[in-house]
């Protein structure tokens, strides 16, 4: 009996691609502020449906995937599409920070004790509200700051609330930069966290620079990435064309449908043999499969060229100096005041429409992404065949009208 059930399960998994669906869309941009509440109230809404194990978040963060699904592509997607790279940046920073902290000597580690558990009520700090205010005021918000102690300014006077033993803790200057950039209100990359979590983290960081001080924030970031950003990223990665090319595919598919109907109608009114009407059915089928694939972000022409994709605007090198090109260093890049005013967006909007549609292409390197694209193409072809059957049932039985 177990063998039969195993065989049936294997067969069902073999044909599961027939019912494959891309990951569902996450929250709208305007609803991201309520992510934590929405997730707690309805966790079933955020699931990994449509994401194969080969493209799991752990695989991407572990650099086990290739373009366009690498960790660099993920970060660029968050920067230029979702406009929320701060959660992944903070997560990657904390992973690296743990390694650097663990490499310290035992004497240095002893100056920054761990929090267990990291709760505000357990911190041995007096005047907690004053401490939080001091940490906030001591940190300097900078959009282009790098983690270097010589660039950090504590102010003209050290507040007595933060003692010398705290300032002498390892990585204290870097922690103040992290506070100003990700945790303090108004920071360049302020995290989407509750005020309670923010105050708890600030209070913990005023006591120690141990990685456990912000472990709760890392967990919040991981939840956001896993249940919101990652499904959206996989959905975006599967598409191989930009919006102008997709609109062109919609127009071409609709045009083929129109000419398919027109061709079959003219052949029906003529004295031509009925077999000639299959030519109109062929146009109809091509238009249908093109529309279905375009609906899921797939361009058939790029697929036929050998699994290629269009370059995104930020991937195209600038014709100007190298300094104007986009850097992959997420901690030191300049954050534009408006994403629409970013240099790569301005260059892209200045291009003629035809150049935006037929832009440069690069191969899709990740084999698992190519497989998902193949599945969508096969699904589109199958649906097109089903839509062509009623088309043939309408035009084929009609006798020739012999009008011309």
C-alpha positions, 0 to 999 in steps of 0.5 A: 500500500505504501508503495502504491501511495509513493508511486501516485505521489511521484506521478502527481509531482511529475505533473504538478507543473501543469498547475504551477502558479507564480508567487502571489503579489505581496502588499501594496507599497502603501500597505507596507507600513502595516506589514507586521500587523497584517502578517500577525493577523493573517499569516496564511496570506504570506506563503512560499507557494510558487517558489521552488526549493532551488530558489529558496531565500536561503539559496539566494542569500547563500550565493547558490543562485545565478543571475537574474536571481543572485543576491546582488540582483535581489538587492538591486530589485529591492533598491530600484523596484520595491524601493525598500532595500533596508531590510536586506541590507540590515540582515546582511550587515548583521550576518557579517557583524556576527562573524566579525564580533566572534573573531574578537578576543575574549577580553574584547567580547567581555566588554560587550555582554550578550543580552539573554533575553534581549528585553528592555525590562532586563537591561541594567540601565538607569533613566532609560528614556534619557539614554535612548534620547542620548543615543539618538542625538549622538548618532549622525544621520548621513546618506553616504556615511561609511563605517569608519570610526574617524568619520564619526562625531559624538558631539562636543561633549559626551553625555554622562548617561553613556559612560566611557566603558560603553563608548570603549566597547568594540564596534561602538562607532559602527553601531552608532552609524547603524542606529542613525541609518536604520533604527533612529526615526528619519534615518536614511534607510529607516526600518519598517519596525514598530516604535516598541521594537525601535525603543527596545533596540535603542535601549539594548544598544546603549548597554552593549554592542553584542549582536544579540542587542538587535537580534529581534530587529534581524528577525523582523527583517527576515520575516519581511524579506521571506514573506514579502520581498522574496515572493515578489522578487521571484515573481519579478525574476520569472519575467524576462522583459521590461514594461515597454516590451511587455506592452508591445507583446500585448499589442502584438498578441492582440493584433494576431488575434484580430488578424486570425479572426479577420483571415478566417472570416474572409476565407469563409466568405470566399470560395477558398477550401475550408482547409485554408481557414486553418491559417487564421486558426494558427494566427489565433493560436499564436496571438493567444499564447503570446497574450498568456505569456505576456500576462505572466511577463514572458516574451516569446521572442526572447525565449526563442532567442535562447532564454534571454532577458532585457537589461533593466535601466540600472544595468545599462552602463552610463555613457558618462564617467564611471563615477555616475554608474550605479554601484553595488555597494549598498552601504555607500551608494547615494540614495536619490531624493526621488526614484523617478529622478535617478540617473538611470531612470532619466536616461531610460525615459529619454530613449526613443520608444523603439529602443526601450522595446528592443533594448540590449539583452543578456542570457538568463543564467540560472537554470531553475529560472529558465525551467520556470519560464519553460513551464509558463511557456508550455502552460501558455501553449496548452491554454492557446490550444484550448482556446483554438478549439472553439475557434475551429468549431465556429469557422470550420463547419461553415460552408464557403459563401462564395462571395468572391 
